[in-house]
């Protein structure tokens, strides 16, 4: 399957009520393991990839290093690979687009692209973020790859769940703008109330991705809420470290 065919297939895996499950990994060994376990696609996690190589989250791991890891992952599996690319390692739309070109050339067919101001405070305003999304999609078209862009909003992650309903109007505004700019999915990490998730899936106009955390324990439950994609973020890495420590301390 060519890279373009993988990208098309990856997009088709996003089905409302029958979500694509992505158990996020951080290296080629993990990618091979989840593929062997039957995963339809592979997704990296930015926090996990950075931490696994001694870096903090938030684009602290050098871009060149990320690209080498992504290339090894893509060369190690036959399924589509999507990369958690944080804020694209730049602010200017053209610079972000050029960085995404390198991710595509490393073999990836999708990215997460967040609206958080990396190494800053708050979120990018809607219009500049939409401009970056348009630039990314144009670059992907130049590469003849129908890149699956998962537009992440950080309105909910790390905020009080009691405030989440109040953020819905802005979330829907961002979803509409990101969709118009060419985004293929809308990612709402931190949102764990299935009633609010159902509102998002019914109104976002894009396939919706949630992160399995907190109250979100069952794929069946998020499927019932209309989710098209369920990912695990840094959870698998935390579990891996816990298992490693347990194995080490139990040596007799």
N, C-alpha and C positions, 0 to 999 in steps of 0.2 A: 504494500500500500504506500503510495507516495505521500509526501508531507501534506500536500493540498488535500488529498483524499482523507488523510487522518484528521485534518481540521474540519472537513465537512462531516465526517463521521462523529467527531467529538461534539459538534453542535447538535447533531441529531440525537445524541444520548440524553439531552436535556428535555425531559418530558414531565409536564405538570402532573403531579399526583403519583409519578413513578420516578422518583429522583435518582439521578446519577450520584453514587456514593463514592467520595474521594477520601481515602485514608492517607492523609498527607505524610510525605516522606522527605528526606533531606539529602540522600545520596543515591548512587547507582545501586548499591546493595539492597537498600530498602525498596527501590523501584522494582528490581527483579523479584523481590519477595512478594510484593503486593500483586504483581502481574501473575506470578505462579499461584497465588491464592485466588485468582480469578477476577481481579479488578479489570474493569473495562477501560480504565484510563489511569494515569498517574498524575498526581499533583504535588508540587513542592510546597513547603511552608517556610516563609521567610524567617520567622523566629527560630524554627528548628534548624534550618540550614546554617544560619549565623552561629547559633549556640554550639552546634556540632563541630564547628571549626574554630571555636574560641572567641567569637565576636558577639557583641550586643546586637539586638534587633534595631531596626531603624536605619538601614543602609550603611551600617558600619563595616560589614563585610565588603571588600573591594569588588567593584563591578566585574573586573577581569576574572576574578576568582569565581564569582557567581556564574559567569558564562562558561568557564571550564567545567564546573560541576554540572551545569545544565547539559552541556554537550555530552559528558560521560553518561548521564542519565538517559538522554535520548538515544545514544548509541547502544544502550544496554537492554532496551525494551522495544517491543513491536507495537505497543498500544500508544494512543495519543498522550502527549505530555503537556501539562499546563503549568506555568511558573507564577508563583507569588512574587510579583515584581514591585511591590510596595508603591512608591511614588514615581517610579521610572528613573531614579537616580538623576533627576534634573527638574527644573521648573519650566523653562522655555519649551513651548510645544515642539519646535524643531529638534531640540536636543533630546527630549523624551522620545520622539519618533525614531531618531537615529539609534538610541539605545535599544529600543524595541526591535529594530531591524537586526541587531546583533543577537537578540534572544531568538528570533525566528531563524537566523542563520545557524544557530546552535542546534536547531531541530525542533523547538517547541511550536505548538499549534494554538496555544492559548496563554493568556496572562490574567492575573488579578491586578487591577490598577485602582489605588485608593485615593480618596479625596482628603485624607489627613495631610496636614503640612508636616512632612517628615523633618525632624530636627527643629521643629517650631511649635507653635501653639494653634489649636483650632483646626478648622477645615478651610480648604480653598473655596473661594466663592464659586457659585455655580457656573457662570459664564466662562471664566478661565479654565475650569476643569473640563468643561465641554469642549473647549478649543483644543486641549491636550488630547482628548479622546478622538476628535476628528483627525488630528495629525497622526496619531497612532494608526488609525484605520487606513488612512491614505498611504502610509508607509507600508503597511501589510499588503495593500492592493498592488503597490509597486513591486513587491516581492512575490506576487501571484499566490499569496497564501491567505485564505479566508479566516484570518486570526479570530479566535473566540475571545472577545474582550469582556471580562467579568468586572463590571464597574462597582467598586466597593464604596459604600458610605460608612463613615465612622461616627455617625450620629448617635448610635446606640452602644457601641463597645465602650466599656468602662464607665458608663453612666448609670445613674439610679434607675432601676426598672420602673419605678413609680413615675418617672418622667417620660417614658417611652411613647405613651399615647400622645403626649404633647408634641413630640417630634414628627408625628406622622405626616402632617401637612408639608413640612420641608422635605421629608423623605420622598414623598410623591412628586414634589417639584423637581427634586434632583433626578429621580428615576425618569421622568418625562424628558428632561434636558439631556440626560446621558443617552437615552434611547434615540432621541433626534440626532445626536452627534454620531451615532453608529454603534453604541454599546450593544452587546449581545445578551448579557445577563445583568442582574442587579443583586449585589451581595450585601446582606444586612447582618454582619457579625455582631453578637451581643444581644440581639433580639431573640428572646426565648419564650415569650407569651404566644401560644399558638393562636389565640383569637386575634392578636395584632398581626401576627404573621399571615393569617388568612386574609386580613384586610389588604396587606401589602401584595400578596400574590394575586388578589382579585383586581387590583388597581394599578400595579406597576407598569403594565404593558410590556414586560420583559420576563423571561424565566427568572425565578428568584432562587438565590443561594442562601442557605443559613449555615451557621457554624454550630455543630453539635457540642453544646456546653451547657452547664447549669441545669435548668429544668428540661432541656431537650435531651432525652435519653433514647428515644425510639424512632427509628426511620419510619415506622408505620404512622406515628403521630404526625411527623412533619409532612409525610405524603398526604395525609388527610387534610392538612392545611394548604395543600396546593403547591408545595415546594417542588422545584425541578432539579435541585442540586443540593446535596448535603455534604459538607466537608468537616474535617476534624481539627484543623489548625495545628497548634503545637501539642495537642493532647497526646498523639502517639509518641512524640518525643519524650514527654514527661513520663509516660508509662514505660518506655524503653529504659530511661534512666533509673526509674524505681526498680524495675526488674533486674537491672545490672547491679545496683547496690545490694539488693536482696541476695542475688547469687554470690556476690563477692563476700558479703558478711556471713554467709552460711557455709563457707568452705571449712571443712574439718581437717 
